[in-house]
Amino acid sequence: MTKEEALKEAYAALKDIAENAISFETGWCGSLADHVLPAIEAALAQPAQEPDELTIAYMSGLLDGKKQRPWVGLTDEQITEIYTKWESTKGTSWADLMRAVEAKLKEKNT
C-alpha cells in the first residue's frame, strides 16, 4: 500500500467517524472535523513531488552505511613513516602523533 492509499483510507475512516458521532461540534470529533480532515484533504490535494538528490541517495542506501566506500586503513609502511617522522621531532606530544595519524587517514578516506 502506498502512502497516498493509506492516507485515503485513513481519511475515509476518520470522516465516517466524524459524520456519525453524536457530539460533532464538541470534543475530539470537532477537532477531527476542524483540523485533522482538512489537513488530510490538503495533503491529498498536493501533487506528487519528485524526490530530491538527497532523498534519492538515502533511499538507495548511499547514506545509511551500506553502500559507502569501504574504510581504507594505513599500511605498516605508512604507520612506520608517520611514527618515524614524529619520533624525529623530539619534544612533540602524543597528541601530535595522533593528529598525524588522523590526517593521513582523512587523506586516504576522502
C-alpha positions in Angstrom: 0.0 0.0 0.0 1.3 3.4 -0.9 1.3 6.4 1.4 -1.4 8.0 -0.6 -3.6 4.9 -0.5 -3.1 4.7 3.3 -3.9 8.4 3.6 -7.1 8.0 1.6 -8.2 5.0 3.8 -7.5 7.0 7.0 -9.4 10.0 5.6 -12.4 7.9 4.8 -12.4 6.2 8.2 -12.0 9.4 10.1 -14.6 11.2 8.0 -17.1 8.3 8.7 -16.3 8.6 12.5 -16.8 12.4 12.4 -20.1 12.2 10.4 -21.6 9.5 12.7 -20.6 11.0 16.0 -23.3 12.2 18.4 -21.4 15.2 19.5 -19.9 16.5 16.3 -19.4 20.1 17.4 -17.5 19.4 20.6 -14.7 17.4 21.9 -12.4 15.3 19.7 -14.9 15.0 16.9 -15.0 18.8 16.5 -11.2 18.8 16.4 -11.3 15.9 13.9 -13.6 17.8 11.6 -11.9 21.2 12.1 -8.2 20.2 11.9 -7.4 16.6 11.0 -9.7 16.1 8.0 -8.8 19.4 6.4 -5.1 18.6 6.9 -5.5 15.2 5.2 -7.5 16.8 2.4 -4.7 19.4 1.8 -2.1 16.6 1.7 -4.1 14.6 -0.8 -4.6 17.7 -3.0 -0.9 18.3 -3.3 0.7 17.0 -6.5 3.2 14.2 -6.2 6.7 15.6 -5.8 9.8 14.1 -7.4 12.4 13.2 -4.7 15.4 15.5 -4.5 19.0 14.2 -4.8 19.5 13.7 -1.1 16.3 11.7 -0.8 17.3 9.5 -3.7 20.7 8.9 -2.2 19.2 8.0 1.2 16.6 5.7 -0.4 19.2 3.9 -2.5 21.3 3.2 0.6 24.1 5.7 -0.1 23.7 7.4 3.2 23.0 4.5 5.6 26.4 3.0 5.6 25.6 0.0 3.3 26.9 1.4 0.1 29.6 3.8 1.3 33.1 3.3 0.2 35.0 0.8 2.3 37.3 2.1 5.0 40.9 2.4 3.9 43.4 1.9 6.8 47.1 2.6 7.0 49.7 0.1 5.8 52.5 -1.0 8.0 54.9 1.2 5.9 52.7 4.3 6.4 52.5 3.7 10.1 56.3 3.4 10.3 56.7 6.5 8.2 54.4 8.6 10.4 56.0 7.3 13.6 59.5 7.8 12.4 58.7 11.4 11.4 57.0 12.0 14.7 59.9 10.5 16.7 62.5 12.6 14.8 60.8 15.8 16.1 61.7 15.3 19.8 59.6 17.3 22.2 56.3 16.8 20.3 53.4 15.3 22.2 51.4 12.1 21.7 48.6 14.3 20.5 50.8 15.4 17.6 51.3 11.8 16.7 47.5 11.2 16.8 46.9 14.2 14.7 49.4 13.0 12.1 47.6 9.6 12.0 44.2 11.3 11.7 45.4 13.5 8.9 46.8 10.5 6.9 43.5 8.6 7.4 41.4 11.6 6.3 43.6 11.9 3.2 43.1 8.2 2.3 39.3 8.2 3.0 38.1 11.4 1.3 
